[in-house]
Amino acid sequence: MKRLLIMVLALVVNGTLVFARATQEESAGKTVVKLGVMGEELKPAWRAAGAALEKEGITIEFVTFSDYAIPNRALAEGEIDLNSFQHDAFLQNEIKNQKYELSAIGNTVIFFLGVYSHKIKSLDELKDGDTVVIMNDATNGGRALKVLEAAGVFTLDPSKGNTPTIRDIIANPKNIKIVEVDASQTWRTLDDPQVAAAVINSNFVVDGGGVPARDAIYIKPIDKEGDKPYINIVVARTKDKDNPLYKKVVAAFQTDTVAKVVTDEPPLQGTALPAW
């Protein structure tokens, strides 16, 4: 009896070890790609891409940030493998200022950039001396100024290209005052009694409970040529730009399935267009 008990225990122990080993091997067979994103907005599209990648043993793991200054630093320092949160104009400005060795490896979407207000229903209602909030980083702030110009609020110096500043406003008939704040704070400024309107990145609109297509008082129409610098991209460390694994990740995003998520499903519906 004692000998039988020992044999049974041995089988249990050996079976446990075999099971543990098999689990470890299965886990080891999974390849995890850490993807840095801002907020929740792009996650449904990336989940659709991730479903296809799972069949190849590749898992997308989101690392979510709330500050635009962090995802490129995290990528450069190896804390994440890729990021998907920025347009090319933003990346080029980061590379210029921070000396990051980062490269775009594929396009994702182009977001509409809208103007929002809790006080007016149209930019035509802006009064003399009203305050409008924009983002304080060079590329998003520059794009915000161009949105306001497209809406007829003021005129910018055309020689300044894609990154104009407040100093480049050359005609401002209503003397609109532009106030710059951190992009993550723009949505909150709508409750400030001194703020007539704000230009807000759509991810912060969604995170704040808004729906861009429903809540914006103005959205600049997409210009496929003029808006190329604002196409969102997948970014890798330059040394990894030809990594076959990362190319698979981009290819999984650039599909009809993901395009349908972008155009037909909230929160991206009415917020962005596929751009590949």
N, C-alpha and C positions, 0 to 999 in steps of 0.2 A: 504493500500500500504506500509506504513511504517512498519507494522507488518510483511508483507510478505518479505520485504527487510531484516529485522532482522533475519527471519527464514533462508533465503538463505545464509546470512553471517555466521550464526551459522553452517549450513551444510558445508560450505566451510572450516571454521576454524576447525570443527570436522574432516572433511575429510583429511585436511592437517595434523592434529595431528595423525590420524590413519595411514596415509601414512608414516609419519616420524617414527612412532613407528615400523611399519613393516620393514622399511629400517634398523633401528637400530638392530632389532631382527635378520634380515638376515645377517647383518654385524657381529653381535655377534656370529652367528653360524659358521663363518669362523675361522679356526685355522691357525695362521701365524707362520711359523718356520723360524727364521732368520739364514741364512746359510752364513758363511764367506768363500769367495773364493779369489784366487789370479788371477787377470786379467780375460780374457774372455774365456780361452781355454776349461774349463770344463762346461761352462754354457749350451751349446747345449745338452749335455748328461743329465744335471740336469733339463733342461726344459722338456725333454722327460719324465723324472721321475715325474716332477711336474704336467704334464698333467694328469697322472693317479691319483695323489694325490688330484687334484682339484675335482674329482668325489666323493671323500670322505670328501670334505669340508676342505681340508688342502692346504694351499698356501705356496709355497717356496718363500721367499723374500731374494734376494741376497744382501750381504754386501761385496763390492769389496775392496780388499786391494792391495797395491803395494809394501809392505815391509814385508818380511817373519817374522820379529820380532813381528808383531802386532796381527795376527789372534788368536794365542793361548792366548795372554794376554787378548784380547777382550772376548774370550770365558770364561776364568777363572774369569773375572770380571763381567760376566753376560750381556755383551753388545750384544752378539749373542747367539743363542741356540746350534748351531753345527758349525763345520768348515770342509771343504773338500779341502785341498790344499797341504798336506804334506805326505811323506812316514813315515813308522814306525820308521826308524832310526832317522829321524829328530825329531819326537815326543819324543822318549826316551831321546835324548840329551837335549831337552827343559825341560822335567820333571826333569832330573838330575840337570840341571843348574839353573832352575827357580823355582823348587819345585811346579810346577803346579799339581793340582789334576785333571788330564785329562785322559781319556781312549779311546782307539780305539773301535768302535762298529760295524765296517764293512769295507770290502775292496771295492775299486772302480776300479781303473785302474793302470797299470804300464806304465810309460812314458819311451820312448826311451830317452837316453841322448846322444846328438850329439856334434861333433866338427864342427866349422864354420870358414870360412875365406873369406876375400875379396882379398887375395893375392896368395893363393896356391889352387890347386885342389885336393891334396892328402897329407896326413901327411908324405909320403915318400919324399916330396919336402922340408921338414924342413931342414934348414941349421944349421951349427954349431953356437951355441950361440943365436938362435932365441928365441923370447919371446912368450909364450903361457899363456893366461889368464884363470883362474878358479875362482870359487866362494869362498868367504872368510869365509863362515860358515862351521863348522866342518864336518857335514854329507854330504852336497852337494859337498863341496870341496873334501872330501875323495872319494866320488863316482866319481867325475871328474878325480881324479888321477888314479883310477882303470880303467876308460875308456881309458885314455891315455896309461896305461900299456897294456891293451888288444889290443890296436892298434900298440904296439911295440915301443912306443916312449922311454920308460925307464922301469926299473924294480923296484918294491916296496918290502919292507920287508914283507914277507907273514905272519909274526906273528902279524901284526897290524890290521888284520881283516878288518872291513867295514869302519873304520875311520882313514886311514893313513893320514899323513901330509907330507909336502914337505921334512921334515927331514928324512922321511922314504924311500926316493929314494936311492936305493943302487947301481944302475948302470944307467948311463946317457951318453951313447956314443956320443951324439951330443951336450952335455952340454946345453940342453934346459933350459932356464930360466923360472920359473913359477912365475907369478904375480897374487896375490889374490885381487879381488875387490868385492864390494857388488854385489850380484847376479843380481839385477835390472840394473846394469850398464854394464854387460858383453856384451850385444848386441852392445852397443855404442862403445865399445873398438875396434870393427872391423875396424873402420875408422881411428884408430890411426896408423900412419905409422910405429911405433915401434912394433906393435903387428902382429905376423904372423898368429895366430889362437886363438880361444877361445872356451872353453867348456861352453855351454849355456843351461839353462833349457828351455824346449820347449815352456812354456807359454810366456817367454820373446821374443822368436823367433817369435811367432804368434803376440804378441802385437807390435813387431817391423815391422810387414808386411811380415815376412818370412814364409816359409812352410818347416818344418823340413825334410819331406821325399824328398823334392826337393833341399833344400839348404845346407844340411849337407854334409861335405866332409867325415865324418865318423860317423856311428851310431853303438854303441855296440849292438850286438844281445842279445836278452833277454835270460837269464839263469833262468828257473823257480825256481830252488832251490837256486842258489847263489844270486839271485836278490830279494829274499823274503823281506829283510829289506827295499827295495825300492818300495814296493807296496804301492800305495796311499790309504788313509784310511779316513773314516768319524770319527770325534772325538767329544766326548761330555764331559761335566764335569763328573767326576767319580760318583758322587752322582746320576747322571741322566742316567747312562749307561744302565739301564734296563727299562727306560721309554718306555712304549708301543708306544707312538706317534713317538719317534725317531726310534724305530725298524721298524715302518711302512715306514718311510722315507728311511731307508736303503734298505728295501725289494723292494720299488718302483724303486730304482736305479738298483738293481741286477736282471734285467730282460733281456729277449732276445731283446726287443725293444730298450733298452738303449745300449745293446751290439752292435746292428746294427749301431746305431749312432756313437759309438766309432770306429768301424772298417771301416765303409763305407762312412762317411760324414766328410767333412772339418769342423773345423780345426783339429779334432782328427785323421782322417784317415791318416795312415802312421806315426802317432806320438805316439800312445799308444795302448795297448791291454786290454781287459776286464780281471779282476784279481779276480773274485770271484768264 
